[in-house]
Amino acid sequence: MQKLSKNTDNPAYTPNTIARNVKHLGNGVIEVRRYNDGSLREVFLVLFFVFFFFFIKDIVTKKGLYSEMRWAVNPEISLRSQYKTFEKLIPENLESYEDYKNGMLAMHSGRRVKGWIIISIPFLLLILAGYPKGRPLRIDPKRRLVYFWFGRQFFIAHLPMIEEQFYNGLKYSHTTVAYPDEPIDMLSNYVRKPLLRYKQHSILFIDLPHETDPEKSFGVDLGIFRPACNFQHLALKAFLNDYLSTDNPEEKYANYFKKESIILSDFFNLFFQFSLFPAWGYNEKKTEAKIQTFLAKLAAKRQSEYPEGVTEVLVKKHNQS
């Protein structure tokens, strides 16, 4: 496996990988797409195609599910055929067709319901496969914020300032085979390999604390499925750390938000990124109000921790150690 280095002159991540996973919104703010979006969609699409195959096969061969569906759509086809048979066998004392039909429909009402359920299954699976794309994670490097809405709950974290990264480097350090030269890991993250997936298609998760309850957190799955490259989770992690460790990331990484060429995963993602509805987004006014409340609380806390200023306090601590 190629080592992922923090050296951005020769990065392991490429514009083809980043542009498919990260969207630049302006003013440095970026959105990172969700992995489980495509992963769950794949399950429903497979079920849809499997069921649709048998659905069409039975219609063509007029066997299996066909008789149940016919009872739902036009039961008179079967009833007229049966009534004509009875007319030939027992013509005497045979009730009228209307009485016969009404009696059979009342007797087999459950069969009609079953038929409509069978007919609705492929449409239901298609709707589930085309559900709205999940709300992306947002990162604001200028305000050092990472935030996300899950339902009506807001999760947000404040990242250490760049000067804090330098003086408290050991606090945020980590050592892995993939990142031997990277001293600081900006994000509270972990990797998980889903069932029935290759190791190189693992998911990068970021833990975000709840806005009012730091003990409560939510793991946000990051990166598209199907991945734009092998070990996409590591490349994405390296990019996000580099992006957050730069004074002017919007300018330095501008070329990473534009695709360079078509890649193999684009063809797979015609299905895995298929959607029939608008994607879940952000209520900007409501989100900004939440952020301002969070920042006000954070400012009060930092003022009590660093009354002389963040940099001055950290330099003193660093020189004393």
N, C-alpha and C positions, 0 to 999 in steps of 0.2 A: 504494500500500500504506500502511496506517495505521502511523504510527510507534509503536514500543513504548517507553514511557517508564518510568522508575523511580518516577514519582509514583504512589503507590498510592491516592491520592484519586480518580484517574480512570484505572485500569489498563486496558491493552489486553487482558489476560487476564480471564476472567470465571469465576464459579463453574461455569457449564455446561461450560467447557473443562477447568478444573482438576479438578473432581470426577470426571470420566471418565478422567483420567490419573493422578491422585495419590490415594492412600488414606492417611488419618491413622490411625496405630496407637495413639497415646497417648504421653504424655510428650514430645511434640514430634517423635517419629520418624514418618517418612513412607515410603511405598513408591511408586515410579514404575513404571508399567506399560511393557511392551515393545512396540516397533513391529513387529518381525519376526514376532511371534505371529500377528497377523492377516494380514500380507502373505504368509507362506508358506501359511497356511490357505486364502487365496483361490485359490492355484494348484491345490491339491488339490480344492477344491470345484468349480472350473470343470471340471477333468478328470473329476470324478465325474459332474456333470450331463451333460456331453457323452457320456461312455461309457454312462451310464444311459439316455439318449435312444435311442441305437442298440441297446442291450440290449433295451429294451422293444419297439422297432420291429420287430426281427428275431423276437421271440417272437410278436408279433401277426401278422406277415406270413408267419411260418414259413420265412424265408429267411436267408441270410447266416450269422450265428453260431448260429442256432437248431439246425441239424443237428449242430454240434459239441457244443453243450450237451446235446442229446438223447442223444448217444452217452455222455456222462458220467453223466446221471441215469437214463435208461432205454433202453439200447441195444436191448432186445428189440422195441421198437416198429418200428425199422427192420429188424431181422433177421427178424422174423416175416413182414413184408410181402415181403421179398426171398425168403424160403423158399417162400412160397405161389406166387410167380411161377415159381420153379424147378420146383415141383411140377407146374404146368401145362405147362411147356415140356419138361422132361425127367423124367417121373415114374419111368422105369426106372432102377434102380441108384442112386437118390438116397439119400445117407446120412441118418440120423435127424436130427431137428431139434436135439437136444442136442449131437450131434457137430458139426453145422454151426455152432451157436452158439459152442461152445467154441473151435473153430478160428478163427472170425471175431474173437472177443474177444482171442485170443492174437495174431492178425495185426495188429489195430488197437489194441493196448494204448496206444500213444503218442497215439492220437486221443482216448482217454478222458482221459488226463492233460491234454491240450490243452483239452478241454472243461471240466474242473474249474478249470483256470487262468483261463479266460474267465469262468466263474461267480464266481470269487473276486475278480476285479479290482475291481468296484464296491464290494464290502465292504472290501477293502484300502484303496481311496481314501477311503472314508468314515471308516475308522479313522485314517488319516493326517490327514484334515481335522479330526478330533476329538481330536487328540493333546493332552496336558495343556498348559495355558497356561504360558508361560515364567516362571521365577523373576524377580520384580521387583527393581529396584535399591532399596536402602535408604539413607536419609539420616537421620543423627542430629545435629541442629543443636546440641544441648547439649554433646555430646562432640566436635563438629566432625568427624564421621566420615561417609564415604561408602563403602559396601561391597557386595560381590556375590559369590555363589558361581557358578562355571562348572564344572559337573561336580564334581570333588573339589578343585578349585583355588579358593583364596580370594584375592580382590582387594580391597584397601582403601587409602583415602587419608585423610589428615588435612588438613582445610581450615585456612587461616589464621584465627587468632582475630580478633575484631572490631577490637581495638586494633591488630593487625598490618595489617588492611585499611586503617585510617586512615593509619598512618605509612608504609606501603609501598604506598600506592595506585598510584603510578606503575608499580611492578613488576607489578601485576595489571591494569593498564589496557588497554583496547582501544577502537578507534574503528570503528564500522560505521554504515551508513546507517540500519539498524533501531534502533540504540541510541546516538543522538548525545549523550544526557545521562547515560549510565551510566558512571561512572568505573572501576568494579571488576567484573571477571568472576571469580566465585568458582570456577568449574569448568573443568577442562581439557577443553574440548569442541570439536567440529567438526560440520559439517553435510554430509550427503551426499544427493544426489537419486537414488533407485533408478531402474532401468530401467523404462520404461512407466509412469512416474508424472509428475504435474504438479509443477512447481517448488514450488507452495504445499503439496504433500504430502511435502516433504522430511523427512529423519530427523535428529533431534538425537542425537549420540553423546557419551558421556563416557568418557574414557580413565582407567582405574584401574590402578595398579601392583600387581604381585603382592606378597603379604604378605612374602615373603623375598627377592625379586629385583626391585628397583625398575626394572631395565632391561627387564623383561618386563611388558607391559601388555595390557589387554583393553578393546576399545571396546564399551561397553554401549549398545544402541539404545533410545531412550526415546520414549514417547508411543504412544497406541493407533493402530491402523489398523482401520477408516478414521478419519482425524483428525476431531476434534470441531469443528475450524474450519480455515479456510485459514491457512497459515503457523503451524500449531500448534506447530512446533518452536521458533519465535521466542517465542511466547507462553509456552511451557513454560520456556524458558531464562530469560525475564524473571522469571517467578514464582519459580523456584528460586533465582535470585540475590537477589531481594528477601527470600525466606523465610530464607535463610542470612545475610542482613545485618541481621536484626532481633533485638533482645534477647529478645523474648517472642513468637516467631512462632505458637505454638500458640493464643494468645489473639487475636492481631491478624488471623490468616487463618482463623479457625474457620469463617466462613461460606463459604469457598471449597471446602470439602470436601462440600458438599451441592448436589445438582442443583436447578436452578431450574425447569426445564421439559424436555419432550421435544424433541429436535432431530433433524434429518434423518439424521445419521450413526447414530443409535440403530437405525434400521430396517436399514441396511446391516450394522451390527455384530451383528444377530441371526445373520448368517451368518459374518462375519469373526471374531467372538468365540465362535463355537460350539465346544463342547468336550464330549467324552464321558467325560473322566476328571478327577479332582481336579487342581488346579493344583500346579505345583512350588512348594514353600515352603521355609522355613528350619528347620533343626534348631537351636532356640534355645540349648540347652545347649552344643552344639558351636561355634556361632557366637560366643557370649559368651566362650567360652574363647579363641578365636582373637583376639577383640577385646582381651581383657585382656593377652594376650601382646604384641600390637602396641602397646598403650598403655604397657606397662612399658618396652619398648624406646624408645618415643618420649619418655617422661619422662626416661630416662637421657640421651638425646641432647640434649634441650632444657635440661637442667640444666647440661650442659657448654657449651652455646651461650649461655645466659642465666643465669649464676650469680647475678646481682643481681635477677633477675625479668624477665619479658618486657616489661612496660610501661616499667619504668625504663630498660632498655637501649635500647628503641626511641625513647623520648623524647629520650634523649641523642643518638642518631644523627640524629634529625630536627632537633634544635636546632643540631647541628654543621654540617648541610648547609644 
